[in-house]
Amino acid sequence: MMSRPDGSFDEKRLNQNGDPGGHQSVSTSAHNAAVGPETRLLSAFRKDTHHRKVCLAGREYYSKEGKTFELRLVGKIKQQLSADPTLRPEYAPSLGLIDFTRRATEAALGKSSCAIVENRVLGVQTPGFTAAVRLGAELLKHWHDVSAAWCGPVYLSTPCDDSLAGIFQAAGIQDIREYYFWDDRQRGVCLEKLLEDLERAPQQSVVVLSVSGHYPTGADLSQNQWAVITQLIMRRRLFPFLLLPVQALCYGELERDAWPVQYCASQGMELLCAQSFSHCFGLYGEAVGHLLCVLKQSSLRLSLQSRAERIVQSLWAQPSVGGAQVVATVLSNPAHRVEWQLEVMHMVERCMLIRHILRERLRLLGTPGSWEHLTQQRGLYCCAGLNGQQVEFLSNRRHVYLLPGGCLNISAINGHNLDYVTESIHLVLTTLL
Amino acid sequence: MMSRPDGSFDEKRLNQNGDPGGHQSVSTSAHNAAVGPETRLLSAFRKDTHHRKVCLAGREYYSKEGKTFELRLVGKIKQQLSADPTLRPEYAPSLGLIDFTRRATEAALGKSSCAIVENRVLGVQTPGFTAAVRLGAELLKHWHDVSAAWCGPVYLSTPCDDSLAGIFQAAGIQDILSGHYPTGADLSQNQWAVITQLIMRRRLFPFLLLPVQALCYGELERDAWPVQYCASQGMELLCAQSFSHCFGLYGEAVGHLLCVLKQSSLRLSLQSRAERIVQSLWAQPSVGGAQVVATVLSNPAHRVEWQLEVMHMVERCMLIRHILRERLRLLGTPGSWEHLTQQRGLYCCAGLNGQQVEFLSNRRHVYLLPGGCLNISAINGHNLDYVTESIHLVLTTLL
């Protein structure tokens, strides 16, 4: 996960597998057509030579210097672990490091959760968030019926991470549908339309819900909205698959960010939850993903574990444990935990500050539109409510790259680009396109 | 990949996901029935309380103390990398670190391979060897026909890694068949020539496995001679590699899938498909281990130092093979043991049947791999006598 800097904003991700002989392969249009919009976007940013270009489309948390960074405590722990002579290189268990899955499970459900006490919970460490979703999809195929393969439907929010559909489909679950989520006019979640869509979902449909820090809009459901939605889910016998790719960066606390998971579990629901500790530990791409499974009865746990092991055996055999050990070491030690919490809180507060400054700047410029949602919502991502044309204008004419749907990564805004970004947003919203 | 020692021989692999409240789940027979023979074996070994118990069924290379260990150079490189202030945590590209895939590709094909020069090669870093095989299986589904899904047959050797069939089947390739194959043996160069002739004539597709590269001859490229040979015949092929053993980087995402195509024009669409598949599996691999491998293999001085450590492992394996053969000869153990020293590498087959393997585990507490094979490196000064006596006993006892 450590790479030599090519520049900031994850430009390394764009290095497609070049000719091992030393020449970069030339990308053809056929090649580009096959990759997702996010990859095309980052590729275009990398090729852009404009001196003021700004990328607001990356996924990681960026420092005020515009770079990813290693948390101080993480660096310390890594050094301790590498200097420890009693530690030897070993394969992890197939379901991952027990210390990690224990802490990850507690981070989602809370230590004293009934589900944990009643042994109705299974936690699996995975090589990242995507792998956790994939494992969940594979488990869902035979969740209700061991013999028949369930193949959907799965409901995804609009908008959502554009790789999600592909993960379910690759697992053989072809029927992917959408439920209304982000409303441009309201600059937030439109609950009525969301409920309408879910009301029509057939029984056993899986509903993919963001727990906190919704990607890419940043719009999260309120506690009241969660109460209403879970009522519907239980009444219509739907299955919740909760996503927590950026745990802790909304409120600076693992358990607080995961409140919806605790709430669903307290209602006696079964659920899946895909988590990642990559952002709150600065451990990008280091196999600190986790799939949490909450069952209705503890008697089902062992067969679920069996199935999970069999699936893992056919996918990656076992996860790597370097990152998981850091996470487990920090979360098991109260002193470390306090120190880590401070670094995380700093990231959260910086995001809130940028949101306030952004809202204030746009207000002072007199930029049309409502910007209250910037500070009402929390976390890494937010939606600027721009349409496709406006997003294209921003990238082509202003060299400011947003996520598809007009969303952006708050942490990517800093002292160097704040003025240019706010002027650009103002410009695109006051220019007739 | 670093774990606190529970004991040697990978006992950590047996720690099923215990109750997060702190209690270990009790394994039921229903649970056990679902896991492979290797896991059951390791599980039985762990529960065995006999003071002389010996596990010869692990996968890693064990030192003479019976433990896995970090290569000295690897420890050094890891410290250098972690102390480097210019390195920042970042997601890798979806197909992995380019420096790693370049070196891994060269390690299999040789630097001056035509296939590389002609741009007919794609290398993908994967989260381990299993993941490389899975990615290969997924790519095979549409290798010849983008629209129709190919579903087999796949021919596996007997015996083989018992997880292979499951990997292909999980990818939707149901038709898995076993070919009869000399057990525990590597093919000679002559045998490779004959087999590749047949493969080309019958239009079969070779999927080559290299899970323990460099531990046969102590050199990456030499161990991979068959891959170079197939490529030199103009064949298309897949090759799953792992650098875990020769770098002591167990479970650290240093797997690699090498694809050799017949024409360079096919390369970009293959890369596209690989990226799409990776996007639905793990998104990107972790790069810590891959950086160590790339750093070592790109630096001539590092490479020499690394080579010495690897050669030491190889020579120790050869020595154990000789000693084992000699001991069995001295004991007058029935059977032919020439193959022990004619073959190389980490694993060998003792030619025991199921009953005999069970006798060894139940009565002598000596655990072998299914099929009566064993991990040579797991034999050391502490258990050599007991192991050779046990083998002698089981082959001279009427069961």
Interface residues (C-beta under 8 A of the other chain):
Chain A: M1 M2 S3 R4 P5 D10 K12 R13 L14 N15 Q16 N17 G18 D19 P20 G21 H23 S25 S27 T28 A30 H31 A34 V35 G36 R59 E60 K67 T68 F69 E70 G75 K78 Q79 L81 S82 D84 T86 L87 R88 P89 E90 Y91 A92 P93 S94 L95 G96 L97 I98 T101 R102 T105 E106 I116 V117 N119 V121 L122 G123 V124 P127 G128 F129 T130 A131 R134 S163 G166 I167 Q169 A170 A171 G172 G282 L283 Y284 G285 E286 A287 R301 L302 S303 Q305 S306 R307 E309 R310 I311 Q313 S314 L315 W316 A317 Q318 P319 S320 V321 G322 G323 Q325
Chain B: M1 M2 S3 R4 P5 D10 K12 R13 L14 N15 Q16 N17 G18 D19 P20 G21 S25 S27 T28 A30 H31 A34 V35 G36 T39 R59 E60 K67 T68 F69 E70 G75 K78 Q79 L81 S82 D84 T86 L87 R88 P89 E90 Y91 A92 P93 S94 L95 G96 L97 I98 T101 R102 T105 E106 I116 V117 N119 V121 L122 G123 V124 P127 G128 F129 T130 A131 R134 S163 G166 I167 Q169 A170 A171 G172 G248 L249 Y250 G251 E252 A253 R267 L268 S269 Q271 S272 R273 E275 R276 I277 Q279 S280 L281 W282 A283 Q284 P285 S286 V287 G288 G289 Q291
